[in-house]
Amino acid sequence: MNLTVQRRLAAKILKCGLDRVWIDPEHIEDVKMAMTR
């Protein structure tokens, strides 16, 4: 599953790098539903 858009948005909101964003595997379905800010 490709979560690059969500990872990029999270990094922008948290003001950190893409490598610092960790998405919990148990909540991937919730994250996939969040397409926008």
N, CA, C and O atoms as a Tripos MOL2 file, in Angstrom:
@<TRIPOS>MOLECULE
protein
  148   147    37     0     0
PROTEIN
NO_CHARGES

@<TRIPOS>ATOM
      1 N           0.8310   -1.1810    0.0000 N.3       1 MET1
      2 CA          0.0000    0.0000    0.0000 C.3       1 MET1
      3 C           0.8770    1.2460    0.0000 C.2       1 MET1
      4 O           1.9050    1.3080    0.6740 O.2       1 MET1
      5 N           0.4500    2.2120   -0.7560 N.am      2 ASN2
      6 CA          1.2420    3.4190   -0.9500 C.3       2 ASN2
      7 C           0.6550    4.5520   -0.1020 C.2       2 ASN2
      8 O          -0.4600    5.0110   -0.3490 O.2       2 ASN2
      9 N           1.4120    4.9880    0.8880 N.am      3 LEU3
     10 CA          0.9510    6.0460    1.7900 C.3       3 LEU3
     11 C           1.8240    7.2920    1.6670 C.2       3 LEU3
     12 O           1.9680    8.0530    2.6240 O.2       3 LEU3
     13 N           2.4090    7.4980    0.4810 N.am      4 THR4
     14 CA          3.3210    8.6390    0.3350 C.3       4 THR4
     15 C           2.6270    9.9770    0.5270 C.2       4 THR4
     16 O           3.1900   10.8820    1.1430 O.2       4 THR4
     17 N           1.4230   10.1140    0.0120 N.am      5 VAL5
     18 CA          0.7100   11.3880    0.1500 C.3       5 VAL5
     19 C           0.4250   11.6730    1.6240 C.2       5 VAL5
     20 O           0.6430   12.7860    2.1030 O.2       5 VAL5
     21 N          -0.0620   10.6630    2.3300 N.am      6 GLN6
     22 CA         -0.3660   10.8380    3.7470 C.3       6 GLN6
     23 C           0.9060   11.1130    4.5470 C.2       6 GLN6
     24 O           0.9000   11.9360    5.4630 O.2       6 GLN6
     25 N           1.9990   10.4240    4.2000 N.am      7 ARG7
     26 CA          3.2690   10.6280    4.8930 C.3       7 ARG7
     27 C           3.7930   12.0500    4.6540 C.2       7 ARG7
     28 O           4.3040   12.6950    5.5690 O.2       7 ARG7
     29 N           3.6560   12.5310    3.4010 N.am      8 ARG8
     30 CA          4.1120   13.8850    3.0740 C.3       8 ARG8
     31 C           3.2840   14.9350    3.8060 C.2       8 ARG8
     32 O           3.8360   15.9070    4.3210 O.2       8 ARG8
     33 N           1.9570   14.7500    3.8590 N.am      9 LEU9
     34 CA          1.0960   15.6850    4.5830 C.3       9 LEU9
     35 C           1.4170   15.6920    6.0720 C.2       9 LEU9
     36 O           1.4620   16.7530    6.6950 O.2       9 LEU9
     37 N           1.6380   14.5190    6.6400 N.am     10 ALA10
     38 CA          1.9720   14.4360    8.0650 C.3      10 ALA10
     39 C           3.2930   15.1390    8.3490 C.2      10 ALA10
     40 O           3.4180   15.8340    9.3570 O.2      10 ALA10
     41 N           4.2720   14.9690    7.4770 N.am     11 ALA11
     42 CA          5.5650   15.6170    7.6680 C.3      11 ALA11
     43 C           5.4250   17.1340    7.5830 C.2      11 ALA11
     44 O           6.0790   17.8640    8.3290 O.2      11 ALA11
     45 N           4.5830   17.6030    6.6830 N.am     12 LYS12
     46 CA          4.3840   19.0470    6.5510 C.3      12 LYS12
     47 C           3.6720   19.6150    7.7780 C.2      12 LYS12
     48 O           4.0490   20.6740    8.2790 O.2      12 LYS12
     49 N           2.6560   18.9220    8.2580 N.am     13 ILE13
     50 CA          1.9080   19.3810    9.4310 C.3      13 ILE13
     51 C           2.7880   19.3660   10.6790 C.2      13 ILE13
     52 O           2.7500   20.2970   11.4840 O.2      13 ILE13
     53 N           3.5800   18.3040   10.8350 N.am     14 LEU14
     54 CA          4.4290   18.1630   12.0180 C.3      14 LEU14
     55 C           5.7520   18.9230   11.9050 C.2      14 LEU14
     56 O           6.5280   18.9880   12.8580 O.2      14 LEU14
     57 N           5.9950   19.4980   10.7160 N.am     15 LYS15
     58 CA          7.2320   20.2430   10.4530 C.3      15 LYS15
     59 C           8.4660   19.3970   10.7540 C.2      15 LYS15
     60 O           9.3570   19.7940   11.5050 O.2      15 LYS15
     61 N           8.4820   18.2080   10.1340 N.am     16 CYS16
     62 CA          9.6370   17.3210   10.2700 C.3      16 CYS16
     63 C           9.8740   16.6560    8.9120 C.2      16 CYS16
     64 O           9.1220   16.8790    7.9630 O.2      16 CYS16
     65 N          10.9050   15.8550    8.8300 N.am     17 GLY17
     66 CA         11.2390   15.1750    7.5910 C.3      17 GLY17
     67 C          10.3690   13.9490    7.3550 C.2      17 GLY17
     68 O           9.7500   13.4210    8.2790 O.2      17 GLY17
     69 N          10.3320   13.5050    6.0960 N.am     18 LEU18
     70 CA          9.5360   12.3350    5.7460 C.3      18 LEU18
     71 C          10.0150   11.0920    6.4860 C.2      18 LEU18
     72 O           9.2120   10.2280    6.8410 O.2      18 LEU18
     73 N          11.3200   11.0010    6.7180 N.am     19 ASP19
     74 CA         11.8650    9.8330    7.4060 C.3      19 ASP19
     75 C          11.4550    9.7820    8.8730 C.2      19 ASP19
     76 O          11.5060    8.7170    9.4870 O.2      19 ASP19
     77 N          11.0540   10.9020    9.4390 N.am     20 ARG20
     78 CA         10.6630   10.9560   10.8520 C.3      20 ARG20
     79 C           9.2090   10.5520   11.0730 C.2      20 ARG20
     80 O           8.7930   10.3370   12.2110 O.2      20 ARG20
     81 N           8.4320   10.4460    9.9940 N.am     21 VAL21
     82 CA          7.0110   10.1030   10.1130 C.3      21 VAL21
     83 C           6.8760    8.5820   10.1440 C.2      21 VAL21
     84 O           7.3100    7.8870    9.2250 O.2      21 VAL21
     85 N           6.2680    8.0820   11.2100 N.am     22 TRP22
     86 CA          6.0120    6.6480   11.3520 C.3      22 TRP22
     87 C           4.5070    6.4430   11.4260 C.2      22 TRP22
     88 O           3.8240    7.0770   12.2300 O.2      22 TRP22
     89 N           4.0010    5.5630   10.5890 N.am     23 ILE23
     90 CA          2.5700    5.2780   10.5690 C.3      23 ILE23
     91 C           2.3560    3.9070   11.2040 C.2      23 ILE23
     92 O           2.9160    2.9070   10.7550 O.2      23 ILE23
     93 N           1.5420    3.8770   12.2480 N.am     24 ASP24
     94 CA          1.2640    2.6460   12.9840 C.3      24 ASP24
     95 C           0.5730    1.6360   12.0620 C.2      24 ASP24
     96 O          -0.4830    1.9430   11.5100 O.2      24 ASP24
     97 N           1.1400    0.4480   11.8850 N.am     25 PRO25
     98 CA          0.5320   -0.5530   10.9990 C.3      25 PRO25
     99 C          -0.8850   -0.9490   11.4090 C.2      25 PRO25
    100 O          -1.6690   -1.3820   10.5650 O.2      25 PRO25
    101 N          -1.2200   -0.8090   12.6740 N.am     26 GLU26
    102 CA         -2.5690   -1.1650   13.1220 C.3      26 GLU26
    103 C          -3.6100   -0.1390   12.6790 C.2      26 GLU26
    104 O          -4.8040   -0.4360   12.6800 O.2      26 GLU26
    105 N          -3.1750    1.0610   12.3000 N.am     27 HIS27
    106 CA         -4.1050    2.1250   11.9250 C.3      27 HIS27
    107 C          -3.9630    2.5320   10.4580 C.2      27 HIS27
    108 O          -4.3310    3.6450   10.0830 O.2      27 HIS27
    109 N          -3.4360    1.6430    9.6410 N.am     28 ILE28
    110 CA         -3.2240    1.9680    8.2270 C.3      28 ILE28
    111 C          -4.5490    2.2420    7.5220 C.2      28 ILE28
    112 O          -4.6210    3.1380    6.6810 O.2      28 ILE28
    113 N          -5.5860    1.4980    7.8450 N.am     29 GLU29
    114 CA         -6.8970    1.7210    7.2100 C.3      29 GLU29
    115 C          -7.4220    3.1210    7.5200 C.2      29 GLU29
    116 O          -7.9840    3.7750    6.6410 O.2      29 GLU29
    117 N          -7.2490    3.5880    8.7530 N.am     30 ASP30
    118 CA         -7.6860    4.9380    9.1170 C.3      30 ASP30
    119 C          -6.8870    5.9820    8.3560 C.2      30 ASP30
    120 O          -7.4350    6.9920    7.9140 O.2      30 ASP30
    121 N          -5.6010    5.7390    8.2040 N.am     31 VAL31
    122 CA         -4.7290    6.6920    7.5200 C.3      31 VAL31
    123 C          -5.0610    6.7390    6.0340 C.2      31 VAL31
    124 O          -5.0320    7.8110    5.4290 O.2      31 VAL31
    125 N          -5.3740    5.5960    5.4410 N.am     32 LYS32
    126 CA         -5.7070    5.5740    4.0170 C.3      32 LYS32
    127 C          -6.9590    6.3850    3.7230 C.2      32 LYS32
    128 O          -7.0960    6.9380    2.6310 O.2      32 LYS32
    129 N          -7.8790    6.4640    4.6910 N.am     33 MET33
    130 CA         -9.1120    7.2180    4.4920 C.3      33 MET33
    131 C          -8.8750    8.7270    4.5650 C.2      33 MET33
    132 O          -9.6700    9.5000    4.0290 O.2      33 MET33
    133 N          -7.8090    9.1510    5.2100 N.am     34 ALA34
    134 CA         -7.5070   10.5770    5.3640 C.3      34 ALA34
    135 C          -6.6620   11.0360    4.1810 C.2      34 ALA34
    136 O          -5.4360   10.9290    4.2140 O.2      34 ALA34
    137 N          -7.3020   11.5360    3.1550 N.am     35 MET35
    138 CA         -6.5900   11.9360    1.9420 C.3      35 MET35
    139 C          -6.1710   13.3950    1.9560 C.2      35 MET35
    140 O          -5.2590   13.7710    1.2190 O.2      35 MET35
    141 N          -6.8070   14.2330    2.7730 N.am     36 THR36
    142 CA         -6.5070   15.6580    2.7670 C.3      36 THR36
    143 C          -6.2310   16.1370    4.1770 C.2      36 THR36
    144 O          -6.4120   15.3980    5.1450 O.2      36 THR36
    145 N          -5.7970   17.3690    4.2830 N.am     37 ARG37
    146 CA         -5.5480   17.9700    5.5820 C.3      37 ARG37
    147 C          -6.8530   18.1350    6.2960 C.2      37 ARG37
    148 O          -6.8810   18.6280    7.4230 O.2      37 ARG37
@<TRIPOS>BOND
     1     1     2 1
     2     2     3 1
     3     3     4 2
     4     3     5 am
     5     5     6 1
     6     6     7 1
     7     7     8 2
     8     7     9 am
     9     9    10 1
    10    10    11 1
    11    11    12 2
    12    11    13 am
    13    13    14 1
    14    14    15 1
    15    15    16 2
    16    15    17 am
    17    17    18 1
    18    18    19 1
    19    19    20 2
    20    19    21 am
    21    21    22 1
    22    22    23 1
    23    23    24 2
    24    23    25 am
    25    25    26 1
    26    26    27 1
    27    27    28 2
    28    27    29 am
    29    29    30 1
    30    30    31 1
    31    31    32 2
    32    31    33 am
    33    33    34 1
    34    34    35 1
    35    35    36 2
    36    35    37 am
    37    37    38 1
    38    38    39 1
    39    39    40 2
    40    39    41 am
    41    41    42 1
    42    42    43 1
    43    43    44 2
    44    43    45 am
    45    45    46 1
    46    46    47 1
    47    47    48 2
    48    47    49 am
    49    49    50 1
    50    50    51 1
    51    51    52 2
    52    51    53 am
    53    53    54 1
    54    54    55 1
    55    55    56 2
    56    55    57 am
    57    57    58 1
    58    58    59 1
    59    59    60 2
    60    59    61 am
    61    61    62 1
    62    62    63 1
    63    63    64 2
    64    63    65 am
    65    65    66 1
    66    66    67 1
    67    67    68 2
    68    67    69 am
    69    69    70 1
    70    70    71 1
    71    71    72 2
    72    71    73 am
    73    73    74 1
    74    74    75 1
    75    75    76 2
    76    75    77 am
    77    77    78 1
    78    78    79 1
    79    79    80 2
    80    79    81 am
    81    81    82 1
    82    82    83 1
    83    83    84 2
    84    83    85 am
    85    85    86 1
    86    86    87 1
    87    87    88 2
    88    87    89 am
    89    89    90 1
    90    90    91 1
    91    91    92 2
    92    91    93 am
    93    93    94 1
    94    94    95 1
    95    95    96 2
    96    95    97 am
    97    97    98 1
    98    98    99 1
    99    99   100 2
   100    99   101 am
   101   101   102 1
   102   102   103 1
   103   103   104 2
   104   103   105 am
   105   105   106 1
   106   106   107 1
   107   107   108 2
   108   107   109 am
   109   109   110 1
   110   110   111 1
   111   111   112 2
   112   111   113 am
   113   113   114 1
   114   114   115 1
   115   115   116 2
   116   115   117 am
   117   117   118 1
   118   118   119 1
   119   119   120 2
   120   119   121 am
   121   121   122 1
   122   122   123 1
   123   123   124 2
   124   123   125 am
   125   125   126 1
   126   126   127 1
   127   127   128 2
   128   127   129 am
   129   129   130 1
   130   130   131 1
   131   131   132 2
   132   131   133 am
   133   133   134 1
   134   134   135 1
   135   135   136 2
   136   135   137 am
   137   137   138 1
   138   138   139 1
   139   139   140 2
   140   139   141 am
   141   141   142 1
   142   142   143 1
   143   143   144 2
   144   143   145 am
   145   145   146 1
   146   146   147 1
   147   147   148 2
@<TRIPOS>SUBSTRUCTURE
     1 MET1         2 RESIDUE 1 A MET
     2 ASN2         6 RESIDUE 1 A ASN
     3 LEU3        10 RESIDUE 1 A LEU
     4 THR4        14 RESIDUE 1 A THR
     5 VAL5        18 RESIDUE 1 A VAL
     6 GLN6        22 RESIDUE 1 A GLN
     7 ARG7        26 RESIDUE 1 A ARG
     8 ARG8        30 RESIDUE 1 A ARG
     9 LEU9        34 RESIDUE 1 A LEU
    10 ALA10       38 RESIDUE 1 A ALA
    11 ALA11       42 RESIDUE 1 A ALA
    12 LYS12       46 RESIDUE 1 A LYS
    13 ILE13       50 RESIDUE 1 A ILE
    14 LEU14       54 RESIDUE 1 A LEU
    15 LYS15       58 RESIDUE 1 A LYS
    16 CYS16       62 RESIDUE 1 A CYS
    17 GLY17       66 RESIDUE 1 A GLY
    18 LEU18       70 RESIDUE 1 A LEU
    19 ASP19       74 RESIDUE 1 A ASP
    20 ARG20       78 RESIDUE 1 A ARG
    21 VAL21       82 RESIDUE 1 A VAL
    22 TRP22       86 RESIDUE 1 A TRP
    23 ILE23       90 RESIDUE 1 A ILE
    24 ASP24       94 RESIDUE 1 A ASP
    25 PRO25       98 RESIDUE 1 A PRO
    26 GLU26      102 RESIDUE 1 A GLU
    27 HIS27      106 RESIDUE 1 A HIS
    28 ILE28      110 RESIDUE 1 A ILE
    29 GLU29      114 RESIDUE 1 A GLU
    30 ASP30      118 RESIDUE 1 A ASP
    31 VAL31      122 RESIDUE 1 A VAL
    32 LYS32      126 RESIDUE 1 A LYS
    33 MET33      130 RESIDUE 1 A MET
    34 ALA34      134 RESIDUE 1 A ALA
    35 MET35      138 RESIDUE 1 A MET
    36 THR36      142 RESIDUE 1 A THR
    37 ARG37      146 RESIDUE 1 A ARG
